[in-house]
Amino acid sequence: MTEQRIGLGVDVHRFSEAAAGDAPHRTLVLGGVAFPGETPLEGHSDADAVAHAVADAILGAAGLGDLGSHFPDTDDAWRGADSLAILASCAGSAAELGWRLVNADCTVVTERPRLAGARAEMVDRLSAAAGGPVHVKATRPERLGTLGRVEGLACLAVALLEREAAGS
Ligand SMILES: [Zn+2]
């Protein structure tokens, strides 16, 4: 007998007003893939909203709370951090409770950059960090609202975890 749990993850980051390249970690990173030349996102870590949303979904499915409580932005240990390491850490916390990632899916909501050319690599890197298959999709906000004005980028994710039920 196995038990399954789903989790939802949402993350939003503001695009930086500083020029790309102002600081070493100020390169746009999504799903562990760098997009040199694109406007970077602001954030305490590398601001990888895709890795954060998937990590948040895994924490949610495992009943472990939200990403911010595990990786507070007041903690210098995570300043400029590689968010794939954050994702791997969250997957590890779930694994300690016996959970295995069945799959995760995420949708990036943004006008830019276009993700099509990087999608396969994002899938590979996210899946390796999460320890299970992670799918990546993208949709454009059709120039509506704050995301449409490219003030920020949002990512939504779901994750399904499975483990052997106690006593089975
Ligand atoms: Zn984030």
Residues whose N, C-alpha, C, O or C-beta is under 5 A from the ligand:
A	BS01	ZN	D11 D48 A49 H52
